[in-house]
Amino acid sequence: REPAQGGAERSGEPCHQAVLTPLRELHPHSPSHPTPQGWEERPPNGLPLPSFLPGVLSHLEKLEARAHELALKEEETKQQRRQKVARLRARIKELRQQRDELKMKVSLRQMAVRADAEPVQTAKMREQVLLQWKVENVEAMLHVFYLTGISGKLTKHGVCFCLSTAYDGNYLDSYYLDIVIKQPVRIRRHSVPIFIPLKQIAEKYLQTDIRCFLTTLSAHLNAYVGRKYQADYLQKHFSAFLGRHWQTNSLCNRLTFNYHVTTESSTFPFRVKLVYGDLDRSLPTEASDAPASLLEKVAAHSSLFTHMALHKAFDTFRKAAENPDDTE
Amino acid sequence: MESNIYQVYEDEIQSLEEEIETLAREYENNQLESTLYSDEKILMPVKPFQRESHEEYEEPEFLPDLKAWFNSLESDLSFLMKFTGICPENCSRKTLEKTGNKAIQNYRLSGKCHSLPFDLEFQLLETQSEEGTSATVTDLSIIMESDEYCDISKIMSRAEEEGNLLLFFRAFSNFAQWCKHRKCTFLHFKVVC
């Protein structure tokens, strides 16, 4: 515990180590948390001060403060180093995990599930990746069922069926029915539009043959969706042929509109009324064209409308207009 | 001294990142072709594996939920197969094209419907838009032999022409059920006579 007089003489040298005795220990009655400022405020008790001591003390204070600062800086650097190392380690761990998962996924895809597969990773990771693969597998299979027209999901009460609809290969809206399977079978909720005769179909089949109920309903829904698709498609892509009066109902089973057909240099206007008598079909059962000058053309059109989709019929008109030599 | 350690760590990080990139590319390539399984091999419940090493690995929180999700999907699938009678045995799907928000996949689907075998191939075009995903079936070809199915050959060729999977499955399913009933009836008479 040498007094730092020697230090005062070597004041030119920087002092890095905090080995200087804290000045408070030289003065036993000083406060327990001394700061350099604190020293300035409290004069030492009961000790005679030599005249040069205040200078030495202030110098020592400065050195102590500096040492303290440097110690803090070093602690900070050490901590930063530790944090950086921790970050790098964490990143490595994360990347290793990612790599191992990918390795497993790749190796699983390349070979079928084999009990003797080389254990590459830990059990839990392998189980997780395998599980994810199985989930993907089952989800894809369920998507295939959606494509077949009838799919569904088991519920607490029974089944929520999903009837998919399509026309011309295009998948359109899906309709849902939440059904209670236990007797008496009933429909809890559904998204079938009200103009579809759901009640009649249910009365006929629901209690006795759910499968038949669903296939009949599916036929109605698909036909409705098909008629609507044709009408919308016609309005969108053949608007040049259509006149102004377009009448239809929600079920799209009665359709009346004006159209005109151009042959050579003349245009012939028509007004047609289409009735789709069979609700489970998307072709009309009756087509009545308003009387026009060329009765043969009217007859030809009527049979066209009852035998092919609306937009395909208009396609033939378009082709006939473009190639006038081909018309009869 | 410390810079050495950093260098070592950073080298490892870089090599891991490169490895991950290679594996991800490989996985992407493998995704283009995959076969789906529907038999017991895959539908078996996930059995717990033996612990192989004592490496630390925190159990991810979603694992039990994923298991529950898988079990519910699997029961949905087996219900649908029993209910509709459609049992796909082999379904392979190959991505032919994937650009932006469009994807074209080639499906080969074969299996049994009420014990009658079917075999189809079709292409599915899926387009993503703001309203959702739209799907279109094109190039449907029905591969089964048609001598047994001459009764429904007209409907089958119409379904094939229109790319109408729904019509195919509805018609084929009805036909297959009818065949089953017919067999039962004949068997009954055979026994009686």
Boltz contact constraints between the chains, C-beta under 6 A:
constraints:
  - contact:
      token1: [A, 81]
      token2: [B, 2]
      max_distance: 6.0
  - contact:
      token1: [A, 88]
      token2: [B, 9]
      max_distance: 6.0
  - contact:
      token1: [A, 91]
      token2: [B, 13]
      max_distance: 6.0
  - contact:
      token1: [A, 92]
      token2: [B, 12]
      max_distance: 6.0
  - contact:
      token1: [A, 92]
      token2: [B, 13]
      max_distance: 6.0
  - contact:
      token1: [A, 95]
      token2: [B, 16]
      max_distance: 6.0
  - contact:
      token1: [A, 98]
      token2: [B, 20]
      max_distance: 6.0
  - contact:
      token1: [A, 99]
      token2: [B, 16]
      max_distance: 6.0
  - contact:
      token1: [A, 99]
      token2: [B, 19]
      max_distance: 6.0
  - contact:
      token1: [A, 99]
      token2: [B, 20]
      max_distance: 6.0
  - contact:
      token1: [A, 102]
      token2: [B, 23]
      max_distance: 6.0
  - contact:
      token1: [A, 103]
      token2: [B, 23]
      max_distance: 6.0
  - contact:
      token1: [A, 105]
      token2: [B, 27]
      max_distance: 6.0
  - contact:
      token1: [A, 106]
      token2: [B, 23]
      max_distance: 6.0
  - contact:
      token1: [A, 106]
      token2: [B, 26]
      max_distance: 6.0
  - contact:
      token1: [A, 106]
      token2: [B, 27]
      max_distance: 6.0
  - contact:
      token1: [A, 109]
      token2: [B, 30]
      max_distance: 6.0
  - contact:
      token1: [A, 113]
      token2: [B, 41]
      max_distance: 6.0
  - contact:
      token1: [A, 119]
      token2: [B, 52]
      max_distance: 6.0
  - contact:
      token1: [A, 122]
      token2: [B, 53]
      max_distance: 6.0
  - contact:
      token1: [A, 122]
      token2: [B, 55]
      max_distance: 6.0
  - contact:
      token1: [A, 122]
      token2: [B, 57]
      max_distance: 6.0
  - contact:
      token1: [A, 123]
      token2: [B, 49]
      max_distance: 6.0
  - contact:
      token1: [A, 123]
      token2: [B, 51]
      max_distance: 6.0
  - contact:
      token1: [A, 123]
      token2: [B, 52]
      max_distance: 6.0
  - contact:
      token1: [A, 124]
      token2: [B, 57]
      max_distance: 6.0
  - contact:
      token1: [A, 127]
      token2: [B, 49]
      max_distance: 6.0
  - contact:
      token1: [A, 128]
      token2: [B, 63]
      max_distance: 6.0
  - contact:
      token1: [A, 131]
      token2: [B, 46]
      max_distance: 6.0
  - contact:
      token1: [A, 131]
      token2: [B, 66]
      max_distance: 6.0
  - contact:
      token1: [A, 134]
      token2: [B, 42]
      max_distance: 6.0
  - contact:
      token1: [A, 134]
      token2: [B, 70]
      max_distance: 6.0
  - contact:
      token1: [A, 135]
      token2: [B, 70]
      max_distance: 6.0
  - contact:
      token1: [A, 137]
      token2: [B, 36]
      max_distance: 6.0
  - contact:
      token1: [A, 137]
      token2: [B, 42]
      max_distance: 6.0
  - contact:
      token1: [A, 138]
      token2: [B, 73]
      max_distance: 6.0
  - contact:
      token1: [A, 138]
      token2: [B, 74]
      max_distance: 6.0
  - contact:
      token1: [A, 138]
      token2: [B, 77]
      max_distance: 6.0
  - contact:
      token1: [A, 140]
      token2: [B, 36]
      max_distance: 6.0
  - contact:
      token1: [A, 141]
      token2: [B, 36]
      max_distance: 6.0
  - contact:
      token1: [A, 141]
      token2: [B, 38]
      max_distance: 6.0
  - contact:
      token1: [A, 141]
      token2: [B, 77]
      max_distance: 6.0
  - contact:
      token1: [A, 142]
      token2: [B, 77]
      max_distance: 6.0
  - contact:
      token1: [A, 145]
      token2: [B, 80]
      max_distance: 6.0
  - contact:
      token1: [A, 147]
      token2: [B, 165]
      max_distance: 6.0
  - contact:
      token1: [A, 148]
      token2: [B, 169]
      max_distance: 6.0
  - contact:
      token1: [A, 149]
      token2: [B, 166]
      max_distance: 6.0
  - contact:
      token1: [A, 149]
      token2: [B, 169]
      max_distance: 6.0
  - contact:
      token1: [A, 150]
      token2: [B, 84]
      max_distance: 6.0
  - contact:
      token1: [A, 153]
      token2: [B, 76]
      max_distance: 6.0
  - contact:
      token1: [A, 154]
      token2: [B, 75]
      max_distance: 6.0
  - contact:
      token1: [A, 154]
      token2: [B, 76]
      max_distance: 6.0
  - contact:
      token1: [A, 154]
      token2: [B, 79]
      max_distance: 6.0
  - contact:
      token1: [A, 166]
      token2: [B, 166]
      max_distance: 6.0
  - contact:
      token1: [A, 169]
      token2: [B, 136]
      max_distance: 6.0
  - contact:
      token1: [A, 169]
      token2: [B, 137]
      max_distance: 6.0
  - contact:
      token1: [A, 169]
      token2: [B, 138]
      max_distance: 6.0
  - contact:
      token1: [A, 169]
      token2: [B, 163]
      max_distance: 6.0
  - contact:
      token1: [A, 170]
      token2: [B, 136]
      max_distance: 6.0
  - contact:
      token1: [A, 171]
      token2: [B, 135]
      max_distance: 6.0
  - contact:
      token1: [A, 215]
      token2: [B, 170]
      max_distance: 6.0
